């Protein structure tokens, strides 16, 4: 009897607006447990997620050299981990090993429990920061699913499940795109351009981030047209934000880069990493969980005069061309074994789409008034300070420090390209 391979569609969509306005001064609530109390599984999850983030980044820059890069490694890894619940044999092993897990040292059940704990920790609401993450399965009405798979994705990943009519691909596409647009507050639109006729399931992982600087910029000190070096010779004009403040800062002499940490709240921060002229490739090749630990140790509070461009980024990736190069091969061909999802049909992953949107902008006149005096006094009469100008290619990492998780990772090559 001839067998048909039905299609799985894996989607990851993210949106991360960063608004440079002061947070309300209220005590932080609901912080996750300190890192010293986290389990071994959580610690290994953090290390594996970090290494996966940098490996995926290194693959993305090979595909799009000298271009802006922006994505959510956590969103991709959580989506793949959830998919692995329904994978079997080599398909499952490749997904989990591709995510960086050593299955000899960390059982599969511990991996999913660690993800469950991590995602629950990140969903704790806070006044200073809006971080929303979720997973959704859009499933063909006629598809008979394994009960265990449905129970596990709901329990471990808090995934929602929607029965969907895929007989009309345009109707299904509109339903999914509308859902994603709503969950990302209008930032990610028209995520799916088309659906194959044999599509029976679409997995969506979405994350929305809105952060407020603990020490905001004053829009009144933003230069409307400052030079930013693109490549070796080209210069573009960008709005450049500016302030003098006390920040965590350090210089990595080994990699020849400066690292600036700007906090949102006590748990979440942005790391801006500026390599020396011509040293971006050296920096990119050295990225690892060890490098990130080193940066955390070398940072010290000091007075910094900082110049950072005001910009927006948008990036889309077809991960089905990248993940096989990271060892996740069988899921995309006829060797795929997703019998943990359904035993009646043969499923194969046909497409993995990732779209990311980032806004770094200023809002709020109250913030400008509150910080104007500080900037003038400190820049003229305050202590001596280091000047850091992010006026050429730099890296940006948004990190949840409570769980040592990279939420977003990117490279700004040209801040005028959206």
VENPESUL-V705123 format. One record per backbone hydrogen bond with DSSP energy under -0.5 kcal/mol. NH is the residue of the N-H (numbers start at 0). CO is the residue of the C=O. E is the energy in kcal/mol with one decimal. If there is no record, write none. Layout:
[[NH & CO & E] [NH & CO & E]]
//
This chain:
[[5 & 3 & -0.7] [5 & 345 & -3.2] [6 & 197 & -2.1] [7 & 347 & -2.7] [8 & 200 & -2.4] [9 & 7 & -0.5] [9 & 350 & -3.0] [10 & 8 & -0.5] [10 & 202 & -3.4] [11 & 352 & -3.4] [12 & 204 & -3.0] [13 & 354 & -2.6] [14 & 206 & -2.4] [15 & 356 & -2.9] [16 & 208 & -1.2] [17 & 358 & -4.2] [18 & 16 & -0.6] [18 & 210 & -2.3] [19 & 17 & -0.5] [19 & 360 & -2.6] [20 & 18 & -1.8] [22 & 212 & -0.7] [25 & 23 & -1.8] [36 & 33 & -1.7] [37 & 34 & -1.2] [42 & 38 & -2.1] [43 & 39 & -2.7] [44 & 40 & -2.4] [45 & 41 & -2.3] [46 & 42 & -2.1] [47 & 43 & -2.7] [48 & 44 & -3.0] [49 & 45 & -2.2] [50 & 46 & -2.3] [51 & 47 & -2.6] [52 & 48 & -2.3] [53 & 49 & -2.0] [54 & 50 & -2.5] [55 & 51 & -2.8] [56 & 52 & -2.1] [57 & 53 & -2.4] [58 & 54 & -1.6] [59 & 55 & -2.4] [60 & 56 & -2.3] [61 & 57 & -0.9] [62 & 58 & -1.5] [63 & 59 & -2.3] [66 & 63 & -1.1] [68 & 410 & -2.2] [70 & 408 & -2.0] [72 & 70 & -0.6] [73 & 405 & -0.7] [75 & 71 & -1.9] [76 & 72 & -2.7] [77 & 73 & -2.6] [78 & 74 & -1.8] [79 & 75 & -2.3] [80 & 76 & -2.6] [81 & 77 & -2.2] [82 & 78 & -2.0] [83 & 79 & -2.0] [84 & 80 & -0.6] [84 & 81 & -1.1] [85 & 82 & -1.7] [86 & 83 & -0.8] [87 & 336 & -2.4] [90 & 87 & -1.1] [91 & 87 & -1.0] [92 & 88 & -2.0] [93 & 89 & -2.8] [94 & 90 & -1.7] [95 & 91 & -2.4] [96 & 92 & -2.8] [97 & 93 & -2.4] [98 & 94 & -1.4] [99 & 96 & -1.4] [100 & 95 & -2.1] [102 & 100 & -0.9] [104 & 101 & -0.9] [105 & 101 & -2.1] [109 & 106 & -0.5] [110 & 106 & -1.5] [111 & 107 & -2.0] [112 & 108 & -2.0] [113 & 109 & -2.3] [114 & 110 & -2.2] [115 & 111 & -2.5] [116 & 112 & -2.3] [117 & 113 & -2.6] [118 & 114 & -3.0] [119 & 115 & -1.9] [120 & 116 & -2.3] [121 & 117 & -2.2] [122 & 118 & -1.1] [123 & 120 & -1.1] [125 & 128 & -0.7] [129 & 209 & -2.6] [130 & 128 & -0.6] [131 & 207 & -3.1] [133 & 205 & -2.5] [135 & 203 & -2.8] [136 & 159 & -2.7] [137 & 135 & -0.5] [137 & 201 & -2.8] [138 & 136 & -0.7] [138 & 161 & -2.9] [139 & 199 & -3.1] [140 & 163 & -1.3] [142 & 139 & -1.8] [144 & 142 & -0.8] [145 & 340 & -3.1] [149 & 145 & -1.8] [150 & 146 & -2.6] [151 & 147 & -2.5] [152 & 148 & -2.5] [153 & 149 & -1.7] [154 & 150 & -2.5] [155 & 151 & -2.9] [156 & 151 & -0.7] [156 & 152 & -0.9] [157 & 153 & -0.7] [158 & 152 & -2.2] [159 & 134 & -2.5] [161 & 136 & -3.3] [163 & 138 & -3.5] [165 & 163 & -1.0] [167 & 164 & -0.6] [168 & 166 & -0.7] [171 & 167 & -2.4] [172 & 168 & -2.6] [173 & 169 & -2.3] [174 & 170 & -2.1] [175 & 171 & -2.3] [176 & 172 & -2.9] [177 & 173 & -2.3] [178 & 174 & -1.7] [179 & 175 & -2.5] [180 & 176 & -2.5] [181 & 177 & -1.9] [182 & 178 & -2.4] [183 & 179 & -1.9] [184 & 181 & -1.4] [185 & 180 & -3.8] [186 & 183 & -1.6] [188 & 186 & -0.7] [192 & 190 & -0.6] [198 & 195 & -1.8] [199 & 6 & -2.5] [200 & 6 & -1.2] [201 & 137 & -2.4] [202 & 8 & -3.2] [203 & 135 & -2.9] [203 & 201 & -0.5] [204 & 10 & -1.7] [205 & 133 & -2.6] [206 & 12 & -1.4] [207 & 131 & -3.3] [208 & 14 & -2.4] [209 & 129 & -2.4] [210 & 16 & -1.3] [211 & 127 & -0.9] [212 & 18 & -0.9] [213 & 262 & -2.8] [214 & 262 & -0.5] [215 & 213 & -0.5] [217 & 241 & -0.6] [218 & 216 & -0.6] [220 & 217 & -2.3] [221 & 218 & -1.5] [222 & 220 & -0.6] [222 & 239 & -2.4] [225 & 237 & -3.1] [227 & 235 & -2.2] [228 & 390 & -3.0] [229 & 233 & -3.4] [230 & 228 & -0.5] [233 & 229 & -1.2] [235 & 227 & -2.6] [237 & 225 & -2.7] [239 & 222 & -2.5] [240 & 238 & -0.5] [240 & 307 & -2.9] [242 & 305 & -1.8] [244 & 242 & -0.5] [244 & 303 & -2.3] [246 & 244 & -0.7] [246 & 301 & -2.4] [247 & 260 & -0.9] [248 & 246 & -0.5] [248 & 299 & -2.5] [249 & 258 & -2.0] [251 & 256 & -2.9] [252 & 250 & -1.1] [255 & 251 & -1.4] [256 & 251 & -1.6] [257 & 273 & -2.6] [258 & 249 & -3.1] [259 & 271 & -2.7] [260 & 247 & -2.9] [261 & 259 & -0.5] [261 & 269 & -2.8] [262 & 260 & -0.5] [263 & 264 & -0.5] [263 & 267 & -2.8] [264 & 267 & -1.4] [268 & 398 & -2.4] [269 & 261 & -3.0] [270 & 396 & -3.3] [271 & 259 & -3.0] [271 & 269 & -0.6] [272 & 270 & -0.6] [272 & 394 & -2.4] [273 & 257 & -2.7] [273 & 271 & -0.6] [274 & 272 & -0.6] [275 & 255 & -2.7] [278 & 275 & -2.5] [282 & 278 & -2.0] [283 & 279 & -2.8] [284 & 280 & -2.1] [285 & 281 & -0.9] [285 & 282 & -0.7] [286 & 282 & -0.5] [286 & 283 & -0.9] [291 & 287 & -1.9] [292 & 288 & -2.1] [293 & 289 & -2.3] [294 & 290 & -2.2] [295 & 291 & -2.1] [296 & 292 & -1.5] [297 & 293 & -1.8] [298 & 294 & -1.4] [299 & 248 & -2.1] [301 & 246 & -2.4] [303 & 244 & -3.3] [304 & 385 & -3.5] [305 & 242 & -2.7] [305 & 303 & -0.7] [306 & 387 & -2.2] [307 & 240 & -1.6] [308 & 389 & -0.5] [309 & 238 & -2.5] [310 & 308 & -0.6] [310 & 359 & -0.9] [311 & 414 & -0.6] [312 & 357 & -2.7] [314 & 355 & -2.7] [316 & 353 & -3.0] [318 & 316 & -0.9] [318 & 351 & -3.0] [319 & 351 & -0.6] [320 & 317 & -1.4] [321 & 318 & -1.1] [322 & 318 & -3.1] [324 & 321 & -0.9] [325 & 322 & -1.7] [326 & 323 & -1.4] [327 & 322 & -2.0] [328 & 326 & -1.3] [331 & 328 & -1.9] [332 & 329 & -1.7] [335 & 332 & -1.8] [339 & 85 & -1.8] [340 & 85 & -0.8] [340 & 337 & -2.0] [341 & 337 & -1.5] [345 & 3 & -0.9] [346 & 344 & -0.6] [347 & 5 & -2.3] [348 & 330 & -2.8] [349 & 7 & -2.6] [349 & 347 & -0.6] [350 & 7 & -1.1] [352 & 9 & -2.3] [353 & 316 & -2.5] [354 & 11 & -2.2] [355 & 314 & -3.1] [356 & 13 & -0.7] [357 & 312 & -3.0] [358 & 15 & -1.4] [359 & 310 & -3.2] [360 & 17 & -2.6] [360 & 358 & -0.6] [367 & 363 & -1.1] [368 & 364 & -2.1] [369 & 365 & -2.1] [370 & 366 & -1.6] [371 & 367 & -1.4] [372 & 368 & -0.6] [374 & 370 & -2.1] [375 & 371 & -1.8] [376 & 372 & -2.6] [377 & 373 & -2.5] [378 & 374 & -2.0] [379 & 375 & -1.4] [380 & 376 & -3.0] [381 & 376 & -0.8] [381 & 377 & -0.6] [385 & 302 & -2.1] [387 & 304 & -2.9] [387 & 385 & -0.5] [389 & 306 & -2.9] [389 & 387 & -0.6] [390 & 388 & -1.8] [393 & 411 & -1.4] [394 & 272 & -2.6] [395 & 409 & -2.6] [396 & 270 & -2.3] [397 & 407 & -2.2] [398 & 268 & -3.0] [398 & 396 & -0.6] [399 & 404 & -2.9] [400 & 266 & -3.3] [400 & 398 & -0.9] [401 & 266 & -0.9] [402 & 399 & -0.6] [403 & 399 & -0.8] [404 & 399 & -2.1] [406 & 397 & -2.5] [406 & 404 & -0.8] [407 & 397 & -1.5] [408 & 70 & -2.6] [409 & 395 & -2.2] [410 & 68 & -2.4] [411 & 393 & -2.8] [412 & 410 & -0.8] [416 & 413 & -2.0] [417 & 415 & -0.6]]
//
